[in-house]
């Protein structure tokens, strides 16, 4: 499978498949395709279906297969931002924010990742439930705004505003840290907690979380009398 990402800030990933190759995606993500792409809708079992529902995805997934020769299919982002291609291997699963998954080759498995720490779940900006991508293949994830990637060494930490963590390797731990000082909390504009990611592993941050975008737009709307 070959791919090309085009069209930021509302990007699409255009995938060229050989005969028999498959792509898995969330329902509604396909934006155009060649006539020989055959679609099959599947829930993949009750457990997997409810897992996707809890992680912010649709219960059903669409499987597209190139029939009788090479095929072309494009998947579109649902929010202004960027699309990143992530290589998934059995020894390197990744954890993403809810609704990050866009599409993948059929060797990639989507499941639920639960935050074990209550405070991190409440105040870390990512919630208790995130998405885990495992197996083997290529996955495409949606990033809100632009993507910035860091490689953290073992024990190396990065303090991030809540909601700006888009994806981490499963080897990276996610925790929270309370903002120090009453004036900082009240007037600093950064809230009560920040998210702390600790290596080893890769971290992808996003510059404009959807929640921040919604807040910014709402602040400019006229208030009701």
N, C-alpha and C positions, 0 to 999 in steps of 0.2 A: 504494500500500500504506500502510495506517495501522497503528500499533502502540501497545501499552500494556504497561509493565512492572509486574507486581504480585507481592506476596508475599514480600518479603525477610524473613528471611535465606535462604530457599530460593526464589528468584524464578523466575517464568516471564515470557516475552515473548509477548503475545497479538497475532497479526498478522491483519488483515482485508484480504483480497485482492480485487481486481476479477477478473472473468472472464478467464481466460487468463494471469493473473499467476503467477509461479513463485517458490518459495523453495527454497534449497539448504541442507541441514543434514547433520550427522554422524548416522550410524545410531544409533538409540536416544534421540535428543534430543526427538522429538515426544511430547507428553504428552496432548493432545486435539486434535480437529479436527472440522469439519463433514463430513457424508457425501459432499459433492461434491468433496473434495480427493483427487486421483488421485496415487498414489505411483509413482515409477520409480526403481529402484536402478541406479547407474552408477559404474564405476571411472574413467571419463574418460580412458582410455588408460593404458598401462603406466607411462610416465614420471611422470604426475601421481599415479598410485596409489602408487608407491614414494615419491614426494615427500611425500605425506600421511603415509605410514607412518613415515618418518624424522622428521617434525615432530610426532609424537605423536598423530596422528589415525588413524581407521579408513581402510583402503584404499578402502572403498566409501562413497559419499555418496547420500543420498536426495533426489530432486527432487519437490516437491509442487506440483501445478498446480490452480488453481480451475477446475472444469469447469461450463459452463452457467450461470454466475452468480457472484455474490460468494461467497467462501469464508472460513472462519476456521480458523486453526491456531495452536497454542501450543507453544513450545519451553521445556523446563525446564533449569535449572542443575543440574550434577552435584555441586556442593559448596556449602556455605553461603557466601554472598557477595552479589554484585550483578551485574547485566547492564547493559552500556553499549552504546548505539547509536552507530556510527561511520560517518560519511559518507566514502565512498571515491571519489576521483576519479583520473583518469590521472596528474595531476601531484602527487598526494598519497597514495601508498601508505603503509601502516603496518606495523610489525613488532611481533609479539606473542609472549608466552611460549608454550611448547608447550601444546597442548590448550586454548588460549583460545577458539578459534573455536567458535561455537555454531550460527549460521545466517546467511544472507545472501540478498539478492535475486540473481537469476541473472546479473547483470552483474559480480559480484564474483568474482575468481579467487584461490584459495588455493594458495600455493606454499611452498617451503622457503627459509629465510634462514640462511646459514651465517656464524657468527662468524669473521672473518678472523684475529683475534689469538688465539694458543693460550692465553695466560694468561687472557684474558677468558673464553674458552670453558670453561676448567677451573675458575676461581675466581669468575667473575662472577655465579654463581647462576642463570643462565638456560641454560647449556649451550652447546655448539657450534651446535646446531640450534634455530632458532626458526621462527615462522610469518610469512609475508608475505602481506598482503591488498592486492590491486591491482585495476585495472579501474575500473568505475563502478557505484555502487549503495550500498545500506545494509547494513552488517554488524553483527552482534550478537556481542559477546565476553563471556566469563565472567571475573569478577574475584574473586579469593580475598579474602573479607572485604569491607571497604568500599573505594570508589575515591576517590582524591584526585588532582586534575589540576593540572598546572602548565604555564605557557607560558614557555619559555626563549628568551631573545634570543640572537643570534649570539654564541658564546663563553661564554655564561652556563652555569655548571656546578651540578650538584646531586649530593651524595654520598648514596648510598642503601645500606641494608643489603642483602646479597645475597639475591636471591629476591623482593624487593619491587617490582621493575619489572614491570608488567603489559603495557604497550604504549607505544611511542614512534612518532612520525613517522619516516619513513625518512631524513629530514634530520638526525636526532639521532644522535650517535655514542655508543657504549657502550664503556666501558673499565673498568679496575680500578685501585684505589689501595691500596697496602699500609698497614695500620695502623701508625702510628709508636710506638716505645717498647716495650721488652720487657714491662714491667708491664701496659701497655694490652693487649698481645696475650694475655698469660697470664691476667690477672684482669679484663679489661674486659668479657668476655662477648660481644664483637662479632666474634670470629674474626680471621683473618689479613688478609683483604682486604675492601674495600668496593667497590661498583659506582659508577662515575662516569658520569653522562649529561651531554652537552654539547650546547647548542642550536646552531642555531635549531630550534624545533619544539615540539610538545605532548608531554607525558609524563604517563602515567597510572600511579600507584603503587597498590599494594594493601596493606591493613593486616595481613592474616593469610595469608601464603603457605601452601599446602597442606603443604609440607615442615615448616614451623614447627608447624602444627597437629598433624601426625602425631607429631612429637617431643614436644610437650607432653602428648599423650594417652599415649604410650608411657612417659613418666616417671612417670605415676600408676598404671600397671599393676603388679600384684604380681610380684615377681621369682620365677623358678623356683629351687627348692633343688636 
